[in-house]
Amino acid sequence: MHNNYLKGIKNIVFDLGGVIVTLERDEAVRRFTAAGLANADELLDAYHQKGIFLALEEGKITKEAFYTAIRKEAGRTIASEVIDHAWLGFLKEIPLYKLEMLETLKKKYKVYLLSNTNPVIMDWARSPAFSPQGKRIDEFFDKIYTSYEIGYTKPAPEIFHFMIKDSGMILSETLFIDDGLANIEMGEKLGMRTYLATNGEDFRSIFGML
């Protein structure tokens, strides 16, 4: 793959987990299980959550309601910090080269984030803890679109339509990078150029950076 892949491209849309952030689902499951959630393995998915986890990602319940539901499910009082720590178990690392890649791309393209995520993850990402240089996630993107703020999770067409209308992007001029096949298929159906990434992959070669 070479630079012709970017011919005519003006916008690049990135997923967060599995694309920018390397995920470690098993660690999140371990932490939620240790906190007392017996069915964490069943509810937590690498691509699409279930139950109360999905409700949080779709903005159907607040962070506080999620904490309450977790405590009820576990049958015990669990500190909010312990629940947050369990969510953050998903995040294995953010390779520094990917943040540098975003900063380089932002000079030439409109760079967007489209993520199935929740307020716990985004509270962390929107803090100086997100990057070694203390930059918040918003500083790496022109605009961020999250499932819980929009009310839909990928691959629902509604979340894509919201981003398209809000940004004014032309789909034939847009590259969409995600690690979920169903999400990529929806992007293609809508008319975007797409790239299916694997968790932790160094895909800088598609930008001619390797």
C-alpha positions in Angstrom: 0.0 0.0 0.0 1.4 3.4 -0.9 0.5 7.1 -1.1 -2.0 6.5 -3.9 -4.2 5.2 -1.2 -4.5 8.8 0.0 -5.2 10.3 -3.4 -8.0 12.8 -3.1 -8.3 12.2 0.6 -9.0 15.3 2.8 -10.4 13.7 6.0 -9.2 10.8 8.1 -11.5 9.3 10.7 -9.9 7.1 13.4 -11.4 4.7 15.8 -9.8 4.9 19.3 -9.6 1.5 20.9 -7.6 -1.0 18.9 -6.5 1.7 16.5 -4.9 4.5 18.4 -5.0 2.8 21.8 -3.8 -0.8 22.0 -6.5 -2.8 23.9 -6.3 -5.5 26.5 -9.8 -6.8 27.0 -8.7 -9.6 29.3 -7.2 -7.2 31.8 -10.5 -5.3 32.0 -12.4 -8.5 32.5 -9.9 -9.5 35.3 -10.4 -6.2 37.1 -14.2 -6.2 36.8 -14.3 -9.8 38.0 -12.0 -9.0 40.9 -14.3 -6.1 41.8 -17.2 -8.6 42.1 -18.8 -8.7 38.7 -19.2 -12.4 38.0 -20.4 -12.1 34.4 -17.8 -9.6 33.3 -16.5 -12.0 30.7 -19.9 -12.3 29.1 -20.7 -8.5 29.1 -17.3 -7.1 27.9 -16.5 -7.4 24.2 -13.6 -6.1 22.2 -15.9 -4.5 19.6 -19.4 -4.1 21.0 -20.4 -4.2 24.7 -23.6 -5.8 26.1 -26.0 -5.0 29.0 -25.2 -2.1 31.2 -21.8 -1.6 29.5 -23.6 -1.1 26.2 -26.2 1.2 27.9 -23.3 3.4 29.1 -21.7 3.5 25.7 -25.0 4.5 24.0 -25.6 7.2 26.6 -28.7 5.5 27.8 -27.5 5.7 31.4 -25.2 8.1 33.2 -21.9 7.2 34.7 -23.4 7.4 38.2 -26.3 5.1 37.1 -23.7 2.7 35.8 -21.8 2.7 39.1 -25.1 1.9 40.8 -25.9 -0.9 38.4 -22.4 -2.5 38.8 -22.8 -2.4 42.6 -26.3 -4.0 42.4 -25.0 -6.7 40.0 -22.0 -7.4 42.3 -24.2 -7.3 45.4 -21.7 -5.1 47.3 -20.4 -1.6 47.6 -17.6 -0.9 45.2 -15.8 2.5 45.1 -16.2 4.5 41.9 -12.4 4.6 41.6 -12.3 0.8 41.5 -14.9 0.7 38.7 -13.0 3.4 36.8 -9.8 1.4 37.3 -11.5 -1.7 35.8 -12.7 0.2 32.7 -9.2 1.6 32.2 -7.9 -2.0 32.2 -9.0 -2.1 28.6 -6.2 0.4 27.7 -2.9 -1.4 27.3 -0.9 1.4 25.8 -0.9 4.4 23.5 2.3 4.0 21.3 4.0 7.4 21.2 4.5 7.1 17.5 0.7 7.1 17.0 0.4 10.4 18.7 3.2 11.8 16.6 1.5 10.4 13.5 -1.8 12.2 14.4 0.1 15.5 14.9 1.8 15.1 11.5 -1.5 14.2 9.7 -3.3 17.1 11.3 -1.1 19.5 9.5 -2.4 18.3 6.1 -5.8 16.6 6.7 -8.9 17.1 8.8 -8.5 14.4 11.5 -11.5 13.0 13.4 -12.2 10.5 16.1 -15.3 8.2 15.9 -15.4 5.9 18.9 -17.7 3.5 20.7 -16.7 4.6 24.2 -18.0 5.9 27.5 -17.6 8.8 29.9 -15.1 6.9 32.2 -12.6 6.4 29.3 -13.2 9.9 27.9 -12.8 11.6 31.3 -9.3 10.0 31.4 -8.6 10.8 27.7 -9.6 14.4 28.1 -7.2 14.8 31.0 -3.4 15.5 30.8 -2.9 11.8 31.7 -3.7 10.9 28.1 -0.2 11.6 26.7 3.3 11.8 28.1 3.5 15.5 27.1 0.3 16.2 29.1 -1.8 16.9 26.0 -5.5 15.9 26.1 -7.0 13.8 23.4 -8.9 16.8 21.9 -5.6 18.4 21.0 -4.8 15.5 18.5 -8.1 15.7 16.6 -10.1 18.4 14.8 -13.3 17.0 16.3 -14.3 14.0 18.4 -17.5 12.0 18.0 -18.3 9.5 20.8 -21.1 7.0 21.0 -22.4 8.0 24.4 -22.7 11.7 23.4 -24.4 10.9 20.1 -26.6 8.1 21.4 -25.6 5.3 19.0 -22.8 2.9 18.7 -21.0 1.8 15.5 -21.9 0.2 13.2 -25.4 1.9 13.5 -25.7 4.3 10.5 -27.0 7.0 12.7 -23.6 7.7 14.4 -22.0 8.0 11.0 -24.8 10.3 9.7 -24.3 12.5 12.7 -20.6 12.9 12.1 -21.0 13.4 8.4 -23.7 16.2 8.9 -21.8 17.9 11.7 -18.4 17.9 10.0 -19.6 18.5 6.5 -17.1 15.9 5.2 -17.5 14.5 1.7 -17.4 10.8 2.0 -15.4 10.1 -1.2 -12.7 12.3 0.3 -12.7 10.5 3.6 -10.5 7.6 4.9 -12.0 5.6 7.8 -9.7 3.4 9.9 -11.3 1.0 12.4 -10.5 -2.5 13.9 -14.1 -3.7 13.7 -15.2 -5.4 10.4 -18.8 -4.5 10.8 -17.8 -0.8 11.3 -15.6 -0.9 8.2 -18.4 -2.5 6.1 -20.7 0.3 7.1 -18.1 2.9 6.2 -17.7 1.3 2.8 -21.5 1.2 2.3 -21.7 4.9 3.0 -18.9 5.6 0.5 -15.8 6.1 2.5 -12.4 4.7 1.7 -11.5 2.3 4.5 -8.7 0.4 6.2 -9.3 -2.5 8.6 -6.6 -2.3 11.3 -5.7 -5.0 13.8 -5.3 -4.2 17.5 -1.9 -2.7 18.1 -0.9 -2.6 14.4 1.6 -0.1 13.1 -0.3 1.0 10.0 1.8 4.1 9.2 2.8 2.6 5.9 -0.6 3.6 4.5 0.5 7.2 5.0 3.9 6.7 3.6 5.5 7.1 7.0 7.4 3.8 7.2 
